Amino acid sequence: MNPIAISTGSTVIYWSAVVIALGIAAGFALSYSLYISHGGRSAAMWLLLPLALLFSVPLCRAIHWYCHPEQYTSFIRAITDYSTGSYCLPGALLGTFVAALVVRGLGLTGNMARLLDCVAPGGALIVVFIRLSALFNSSCRSKIAITTPLLQHLPIGSGITNSMGAVEYRFATFFVQAILMLCVTVLLLYFFFARRRLPMKEGCPRDGNVAWMFLIFHSAVELLMDSTRYDSS
């Protein structure tokens, strides 16, 4: 069940969508402040956000179609009709990278690696909110049952209504992932500022390292948490 936040006529906005929107705003604000404070152009970040959304949505959708083809009549319908189905988060990584390539191609940044370094902590923060949004729907499909009453609450267990209408408790995969990604966000910020206090050395570029750290840590968390899920995503 997906609780409704706003309902006006035929327009329905769910709480999970509100949480994701707040996460995008918070992540953009963090990345924007990092980029501007380190000599970046504001136009680059303002263009990057809509382009990243534009590219990420169909890519996330295409990956979800690949994992769940039974939910769609065809691939074309999957990437054109968004009234049903869902999304797979990894597509956002590729979408953001493509958006950064476009921003560089338009000449709004001369250092794409630095741009991605500034985007990385904000991206990790957005993932935190996206995973927290699972508290408002049934997307957290963990295969680990929690039978110990002491653990049947957050952050370990989460109550889910099964097909019979009964509540059963399972490992809160997405909530734990949100906590881990919040730790990754803090770690990336520490690494971002610590890296820039180090003197430049020949053969050891300073830009781009934070983005690589994000990919490594995010992938590790994603692989670990996804191993607890039963769905094909």
N, C-alpha and C positions, 0 to 999 in steps of 0.2 A: 504494500500500500504506500502510495506517495502522497503525503499530506499537501493540501493546497494552501498556498500563502495568499494569493489574490485571485479572485474570480469575478470578472466583469463581462457579462454577456457571453460571447463565445470565446473570450480570452481567459485562459487559465494559466497561472504561473505557480509552479510548485516550489516548496521550500528548498528542495535540493538544487534547483536552478538558481535560487537567490543566493545560496551559500557559494556556489561556483562563481557567480558574478562578483560577489564580494572578494573571492579569492583572486580572480583575474585583476580586479582593481588594486588589491593589496600588492600582488606580485609586480604589476606594472609600476606602481609608485616606488617600490623598493629598487627595481632595476633602473628606473628613470633617474632616481636620486644618485645612484652609484655612477651611472654613465655621465650625467651632467657634471657631477663633482670631480670627475677625472677627465674633463676636457672634451666630452662628446657633444655633438649637436643635438638639440632637442627634437629637431625635425626627424632625425633618424629613428628615435624611439617612438614618436607619434605615428610614423608610417609603419614601423615594424609590427605594432600591436594588431591593427586591422588586417595586415597581410598575413600575419601568423594565424589569425583566426580563419581567414579565408582559405588558406592552404590546409590547415589542420583538420577542419571539419570533414571535408571529403576523404582525407587520408585516414582519419580515425574511423570513419564510416566504412571505408573499403576494407580495413583490417577486420572490423567486426563482421562484415559480410563473409569474409574468408573463414572466420572462426564459427559463424552461425549462419550458413547459407539457408538453413531450413526456415529462418525467420523472414526471408525475402523471396519474392517471385523471380527476381533477376538482379544482376549486378547494377544495371542501369537504374532500376527502381530504387536500389539501396542508396545510391549517391544522388538521387534527385528527389525522392519522397522521404521527408524526415518526420512524417507523422507517426511512424512506428519504428521499432528497432532501437539500437543503442550505439555506443561508440567504444573504441579501444584506445586507451590513452597513449600508447607508443607512437601513434600517428602524429601527435602534437610535436614530438621531438623533430621529426623530419619536416613538418610544416614550418616550424620556427626556423630551422636551418635554411630552408628554401627562401623564406621571407628575408633572412639576413643576406642571402646572396643577391636578392633583388635590391635591397637597400644599398648594398655596396655597388651594385651595377649602376645605380642612379647617382652615384657619387656623393651620397650623404654621409658615408663613413670611409675613411681611408685605412681603418684598422678593424677588420671584421672580427679578429680574434678578441680584441678588447671589448667589442660590442657583445660578443657571446659570453665573455667573462662576466659582464655586468648583468646579462640576462639570466645567467645560471642560478644565482640565489633567489631571484624573483620567480623563476620557473619552479624551483623546489618548493617555494611557499605556495604557489598555485596548486601543486600536487597535494599539499597538505589539505587545502580546502576541498579539492575534488574528492579526496578519500573521506573527509568528514561528511560530505554530502550524503554518503551511504547511510548515515544515521537516519535519514528521512525517506529512505526507500528500501527495497529488498535486493539491492545489487551485490551485497556482500555474501557471496555464495561459498561459505567455508564448508569443508568436508569433515572438519574435526568437531565432534560432539563434546560439549562440556557437561558432564554429569555431576560434578562436585558442586553442591549448592553454594559453597563459599566463593567459587570462581564464576558464578553465573551472573556477572555484572561487568560493566566496563571497568578497566580496559581489556579484560581477558575475554569475557563472554558477552554475547549479544542475543537477545530473544528474537526469534523468527517464527512467524506463523506458517505452519506447513499446509499442505493441500487439504488436510483433514480439519483445519481450523484450530488445531492445538498449537501451543507455544512451545518450541524447543530451543535450547540454548546451544549455540555454536561459537567457535573461536572467532572473535571480532577481527577478521583479517584486515579490513580497510581501516579500522580505527587504530590498530597497532601500526599499520603502515603510515598513517598520518603522523603518529608520534615519532616514528623513525625518520620520516622525511623532515619533520620539524628539527630534529637533531642534525640532519644533513644540512638544512638551511643555515643553522647557526655555525656549523663547521665550515661551510663554504664562505660565509662572511668573515670568519676568522682567517681563513686561508687567503681570501681576497686582499684584506688589509695587510696581513703579515707578508704576503708575497711582494707587495708594493713597497715595503720598507726595506727589502733586500736590495743591495747594489746590483746593477746589471752586470752580467758576465758574458764574455764572448762564447757563443755556442749554446747559451742557456737563455732562450727567450722568456720574457716575463709574461707576455700576453698569451692567452689561450689555455693556461694551466688550470684555471678555475673551471672552465667549460669541460675540460677532460675529467676533472675530479667529479663534476656533477654527473657525467655519463657513467663513470665507474660506480659511484655510490648509489645512484638511482637504479642502475641495472642490478646491482647486488640486492638492494631492498626489494625490487620488483620480482626477481627470480625467487627469492626466499618466500615472500608473501604469496606469490601466485602458486607455489607448490602446495599451499593449504587449500586451494580452491578446487571444486569438483567440476566447474563448467569449462567448456573448451576454450574460453578466452585465456 
